[in-house]
Amino acid sequence: MRTKSLLKNRSRLAKLLVPAFFVLYLVMIPLNAVLESDHSEVFPFFKWKLFSNIPDWETFEYALVVDAIDDEPPAETFYLIPSADVRDWKALRRVATACSKERDCDEAVTEVLFPIIRRLLGEHSVDFSIIEAKIDLHDLQDNITEFADGRLTRTDFFRPSEVIVQWNTHTGRIDAAIQGG
């Protein structure tokens, strides 16, 4: 007797929940357009883009470029980061983001990047720039064998697009943010 009433309650619950779900879903569509600026897709519970995270073919990366050591420019473009440790690259990303948003840039550079530069290059006077470089993943795909063999590094695919800030380890900031460097 008890199992019969339990089954009856479950079927009654199912009859109520299925239509309620569809009504809720139909209400979510216009509500999503009001609440979110990116309302290009509606899916129950989560947006589809959570499941289809395919990167753009063109992306960007921050880099620390050494412009001069003791007033002598390097023979070729010298990326100190990302060629260094992964932790250094993450630190650079935090500093570059802070400088891009103009939040505590001076403190972040002196506290985070100066120790990294001194550890890697010693106590020299180093002119350096934090840049944003674009990377076309088609270029990487076309040269994947050379990249895998170590004949090319990911900095070989950098196309510098913006100088965020320039510094000298002895004198401080060289220039304010330069757009479109």
RAQUIMO-V803433 format. One record per residue. N is the residue number from 1. RES is the residue in one small letter. PHI is phi in whole degrees, -180 to 180 (999 if undefined). NEAR is the number of other ideal C-beta (glycine too) atoms within 10 Angstrom. D_FIRST is the distance of its C-alpha to the first C-alpha in Angstrom with 2 decimals. Layout:
BEGIN
n->N res->RES phi->PHI near->NEAR d_first->D_FIRST
n->N res->RES phi->PHI near->NEAR d_first->D_FIRST
END
This chain:
BEGIN
n->1 res->m phi->999 near->5 d_first->0.00
n->2 res->r phi->-67 near->6 d_first->3.76
n->3 res->t phi->-65 near->7 d_first->5.52
n->4 res->k phi->-66 near->8 d_first->5.18
n->5 res->s phi->-71 near->9 d_first->6.52
n->6 res->l phi->-64 near->10 d_first->8.73
n->7 res->l phi->-64 near->10 d_first->10.11
n->8 res->k phi->-65 near->10 d_first->10.74
n->9 res->n phi->-65 near->10 d_first->12.54
n->10 res->r phi->-66 near->10 d_first->14.45
n->11 res->s phi->-68 near->10 d_first->15.65
n->12 res->r phi->-65 near->10 d_first->16.73
n->13 res->l phi->-64 near->10 d_first->18.50
n->14 res->a phi->-64 near->10 d_first->20.17
n->15 res->k phi->-64 near->10 d_first->21.33
n->16 res->l phi->-85 near->10 d_first->22.95
n->17 res->l phi->-71 near->10 d_first->24.43
n->18 res->v phi->-63 near->10 d_first->26.21
n->19 res->p phi->-65 near->10 d_first->28.22
n->20 res->a phi->-62 near->10 d_first->28.84
n->21 res->f phi->-62 near->11 d_first->30.30
n->22 res->f phi->-65 near->11 d_first->32.64
n->23 res->v phi->-64 near->10 d_first->33.75
n->24 res->l phi->-61 near->11 d_first->34.46
n->25 res->y phi->-63 near->13 d_first->36.38
n->26 res->l phi->-66 near->11 d_first->38.48
n->27 res->v phi->-73 near->10 d_first->39.26
n->28 res->m phi->-66 near->15 d_first->40.37
n->29 res->i phi->-61 near->10 d_first->43.12
n->30 res->p phi->-70 near->11 d_first->45.38
n->31 res->l phi->-65 near->13 d_first->44.46
n->32 res->n phi->-63 near->16 d_first->45.60
n->33 res->a phi->-65 near->12 d_first->48.94
n->34 res->v phi->-80 near->7 d_first->49.51
n->35 res->l phi->-83 near->9 d_first->48.51
n->36 res->e phi->-122 near->11 d_first->50.13
n->37 res->s phi->-78 near->5 d_first->53.61
n->38 res->d phi->-100 near->8 d_first->52.56
n->39 res->h phi->-113 near->14 d_first->49.98
n->40 res->s phi->-79 near->10 d_first->50.80
n->41 res->e phi->-147 near->10 d_first->47.32
n->42 res->v phi->-130 near->16 d_first->43.76
n->43 res->f phi->-145 near->13 d_first->40.81
n->44 res->p phi->-58 near->9 d_first->37.42
n->45 res->f phi->77 near->7 d_first->37.58
n->46 res->f phi->-134 near->8 d_first->40.94
n->47 res->k phi->-82 near->15 d_first->44.11
n->48 res->w phi->-62 near->10 d_first->45.02
n->49 res->k phi->-63 near->12 d_first->48.23
n->50 res->l phi->-68 near->9 d_first->46.34
n->51 res->f phi->-101 near->8 d_first->45.59
n->52 res->s phi->-122 near->8 d_first->48.93
n->53 res->n phi->-82 near->6 d_first->51.40
n->54 res->i phi->-101 near->6 d_first->54.44
n->55 res->p phi->-70 near->7 d_first->57.71
n->56 res->d phi->-67 near->8 d_first->60.53
n->57 res->w phi->-73 near->12 d_first->63.44
n->58 res->e phi->-114 near->12 d_first->65.72
n->59 res->t phi->-129 near->12 d_first->64.87
n->60 res->f phi->-138 near->15 d_first->66.93
n->61 res->e phi->-149 near->19 d_first->67.67
n->62 res->y phi->-88 near->21 d_first->69.76
n->63 res->a phi->-144 near->23 d_first->72.77
n->64 res->l phi->-107 near->27 d_first->75.49
n->65 res->v phi->-105 near->21 d_first->78.84
n->66 res->v phi->-84 near->20 d_first->81.93
n->67 res->d phi->-90 near->17 d_first->84.80
n->68 res->a phi->-161 near->15 d_first->87.55
n->69 res->i phi->-122 near->18 d_first->88.20
n->70 res->d phi->52 near->10 d_first->91.27
n->71 res->d phi->63 near->9 d_first->92.24
n->72 res->e phi->-110 near->10 d_first->92.27
n->73 res->p phi->-69 near->12 d_first->89.84
n->74 res->p phi->-68 near->11 d_first->88.00
n->75 res->a phi->-62 near->6 d_first->89.26
n->76 res->e phi->-140 near->5 d_first->86.02
n->77 res->t phi->-58 near->14 d_first->82.83
n->78 res->f phi->-119 near->17 d_first->81.32
n->79 res->y phi->-90 near->18 d_first->77.61
n->80 res->l phi->-73 near->19 d_first->77.02
n->81 res->i phi->-127 near->28 d_first->73.31
n->82 res->p phi->-95 near->21 d_first->71.17
n->83 res->s phi->-68 near->15 d_first->73.44
n->84 res->a phi->-89 near->17 d_first->72.65
n->85 res->d phi->-63 near->13 d_first->69.55
n->86 res->v phi->-60 near->9 d_first->66.10
n->87 res->r phi->-63 near->9 d_first->65.87
n->88 res->d phi->-65 near->21 d_first->69.14
n->89 res->w phi->-64 near->16 d_first->67.77
n->90 res->k phi->-66 near->12 d_first->64.73
n->91 res->a phi->-64 near->20 d_first->67.11
n->92 res->l phi->-61 near->22 d_first->69.29
n->93 res->r phi->-61 near->14 d_first->66.35
n->94 res->r phi->-63 near->12 d_first->65.48
n->95 res->v phi->-66 near->26 d_first->69.15
n->96 res->a phi->-62 near->24 d_first->69.63
n->97 res->t phi->-65 near->14 d_first->66.60
n->98 res->a phi->-63 near->18 d_first->67.95
n->99 res->c phi->-70 near->20 d_first->71.41
n->100 res->s phi->-63 near->16 d_first->70.10
n->101 res->k phi->-92 near->9 d_first->68.33
n->102 res->e phi->55 near->10 d_first->71.40
n->103 res->r phi->-122 near->10 d_first->69.51
n->104 res->d phi->53 near->12 d_first->71.36
n->105 res->c phi->-64 near->22 d_first->73.05
n->106 res->d phi->-59 near->13 d_first->76.15
n->107 res->e phi->-66 near->11 d_first->74.26
n->108 res->a phi->-64 near->18 d_first->71.85
n->109 res->v phi->-65 near->22 d_first->74.74
n->110 res->t phi->-69 near->15 d_first->76.81
n->111 res->e phi->-81 near->12 d_first->73.99
n->112 res->v phi->-104 near->15 d_first->72.11
n->113 res->l phi->-82 near->23 d_first->74.51
n->114 res->f phi->-56 near->15 d_first->77.80
n->115 res->p phi->-61 near->12 d_first->76.61
n->116 res->i phi->-66 near->19 d_first->75.29
n->117 res->i phi->-63 near->23 d_first->78.61
n->118 res->r phi->-65 near->13 d_first->80.66
n->119 res->r phi->-66 near->11 d_first->78.64
n->120 res->l phi->-88 near->16 d_first->79.15
n->121 res->l phi->-120 near->17 d_first->82.68
n->122 res->g phi->84 near->9 d_first->84.30
n->123 res->e phi->-89 near->9 d_first->86.25
n->124 res->h phi->-70 near->15 d_first->87.83
n->125 res->s phi->-83 near->14 d_first->88.05
n->126 res->v phi->-118 near->22 d_first->85.36
n->127 res->d phi->-89 near->20 d_first->84.95
n->128 res->f phi->-143 near->25 d_first->81.43
n->129 res->s phi->-128 near->19 d_first->79.23
n->130 res->i phi->-98 near->24 d_first->75.51
n->131 res->i phi->-123 near->23 d_first->74.80
n->132 res->e phi->-109 near->17 d_first->71.98
n->133 res->a phi->-121 near->20 d_first->72.30
n->134 res->k phi->-88 near->14 d_first->70.52
n->135 res->i phi->-130 near->18 d_first->69.33
n->136 res->d phi->-95 near->14 d_first->68.81
n->137 res->l phi->-68 near->13 d_first->66.29
n->138 res->h phi->-64 near->11 d_first->67.89
n->139 res->d phi->-61 near->15 d_first->71.01
n->140 res->l phi->-65 near->17 d_first->69.01
n->141 res->q phi->-62 near->10 d_first->67.29
n->142 res->d phi->-67 near->11 d_first->70.69
n->143 res->n phi->-116 near->14 d_first->72.09
n->144 res->i phi->-63 near->10 d_first->69.11
n->145 res->t phi->-66 near->9 d_first->71.12
n->146 res->e phi->-64 near->13 d_first->73.85
n->147 res->f phi->-67 near->17 d_first->71.31
n->148 res->a phi->-66 near->9 d_first->69.47
n->149 res->d phi->-77 near->8 d_first->72.83
n->150 res->g phi->89 near->7 d_first->73.87
n->151 res->r phi->-74 near->10 d_first->76.81
n->152 res->l phi->-123 near->16 d_first->75.27
n->153 res->t phi->-110 near->13 d_first->73.42
n->154 res->r phi->-69 near->15 d_first->71.10
n->155 res->t phi->-69 near->17 d_first->73.94
n->156 res->d phi->-67 near->15 d_first->75.83
n->157 res->f phi->-100 near->18 d_first->73.37
n->158 res->f phi->-70 near->20 d_first->73.82
n->159 res->r phi->-124 near->11 d_first->75.33
n->160 res->p phi->-55 near->14 d_first->76.18
n->161 res->s phi->-119 near->12 d_first->75.21
n->162 res->e phi->-155 near->17 d_first->75.63
n->163 res->v phi->-92 near->18 d_first->77.41
n->164 res->i phi->-85 near->20 d_first->75.31
n->165 res->v phi->-159 near->24 d_first->77.77
n->166 res->q phi->-123 near->19 d_first->80.88
n->167 res->w phi->-140 near->25 d_first->81.94
n->168 res->n phi->-128 near->15 d_first->84.60
n->169 res->t phi->-67 near->19 d_first->83.77
n->170 res->h phi->-101 near->11 d_first->86.96
n->171 res->t phi->-104 near->9 d_first->87.44
n->172 res->g phi->96 near->11 d_first->83.88
n->173 res->r phi->-64 near->14 d_first->82.73
n->174 res->i phi->-86 near->14 d_first->85.12
n->175 res->d phi->-153 near->11 d_first->83.87
n->176 res->a phi->-71 near->9 d_first->81.06
n->177 res->a phi->-55 near->16 d_first->78.34
n->178 res->i phi->-110 near->14 d_first->79.95
n->179 res->q phi->-89 near->7 d_first->77.97
n->180 res->g phi->70 near->6 d_first->78.27
n->181 res->g phi->-64 near->14 d_first->80.31
END
